[in-house]
Amino acid sequence: MSIENRRQTYRIGLIVVAIITLLYSILIAGSPLLWLGLASAALAFYLVWRAVRALERIALATERMESQRRDGGKD
């Protein structure tokens, strides 16, 4: 399975879970704000994850640049 197919599968799964939880919060629990709380928590987790990944990439690039500088431009 290619990366694009895997990402598409994750997106579809995320949409299905979001719809199911929205329907649950409205029909069963009777509180749409419950879904908003769950969605906010999921969004916060996603943003933190993206920030961590970005910091890892920055650190890796910095280490690579330092290594190249130290080696005189040779990789």
C-alpha positions as CSV (number, residue, x, y, z in Angstrom):
1,M,0.0,0.0,0.0
2,S,1.5,3.3,-1.0
3,I,1.8,6.3,1.3
4,E,-1.0,8.2,-0.5
5,N,-3.4,5.3,-0.2
6,R,-2.5,4.9,3.5
7,R,-3.1,8.7,4.0
8,Q,-6.4,8.5,2.2
9,T,-7.5,5.5,4.3
10,Y,-6.6,7.4,7.5
11,R,-8.6,10.5,6.3
12,I,-11.6,8.4,5.5
13,G,-11.3,6.6,8.9
14,L,-11.1,10.0,10.7
15,I,-14.1,11.3,8.9
16,V,-16.1,8.2,9.8
17,V,-15.1,8.5,13.5
18,A,-16.0,12.2,13.5
19,I,-19.4,11.5,12.1
20,I,-20.1,8.6,14.5
21,T,-19.1,10.7,17.5
22,L,-21.1,13.7,16.4
23,L,-24.2,11.5,15.9
24,Y,-23.6,9.9,19.3
25,S,-23.3,13.2,21.0
26,I,-26.5,14.6,19.4
27,L,-28.7,11.5,19.4
28,I,-27.7,9.5,22.5
29,A,-26.1,12.0,24.9
30,G,-28.2,14.9,23.7
31,S,-25.2,17.3,24.0
32,P,-23.5,18.7,20.9
33,L,-21.0,20.4,23.2
34,L,-19.7,16.9,24.1
35,W,-18.6,16.4,20.5
36,L,-17.0,19.9,20.4
37,G,-14.9,18.9,23.5
38,L,-13.8,15.7,21.9
39,A,-13.0,17.5,18.6
40,S,-11.1,20.2,20.4
41,A,-9.0,17.6,22.3
42,A,-8.3,15.7,19.1
43,L,-7.3,18.9,17.3
44,A,-5.0,19.9,20.2
45,F,-3.3,16.5,20.1
46,Y,-2.8,16.8,16.3
47,L,-1.3,20.3,16.6
48,V,1.1,19.2,19.4
49,W,2.1,16.2,17.3
50,R,2.8,18.4,14.3
51,A,4.9,20.7,16.4
52,V,7.0,17.9,17.8
53,R,7.6,16.5,14.3
54,A,8.6,20.0,13.0
55,L,11.0,20.4,15.9
56,E,12.5,17.0,15.1
57,R,13.0,18.0,11.5
58,I,14.6,21.3,12.5
59,A,17.0,19.5,14.9
60,L,17.9,17.0,12.2
61,A,18.6,19.7,9.6
62,T,20.7,21.7,12.1
63,E,22.7,18.6,12.9
64,R,23.2,17.9,9.2
65,M,24.3,21.5,8.6
66,E,26.7,21.4,11.5
67,S,28.2,18.1,10.3
68,Q,28.7,19.6,6.8
69,R,30.3,22.7,8.2
70,R,32.6,20.6,10.4
71,D,33.6,18.4,7.5
72,G,34.3,21.3,5.2
73,G,31.2,20.7,3.0
74,K,31.8,17.0,2.4
75,D,28.8,14.8,3.2
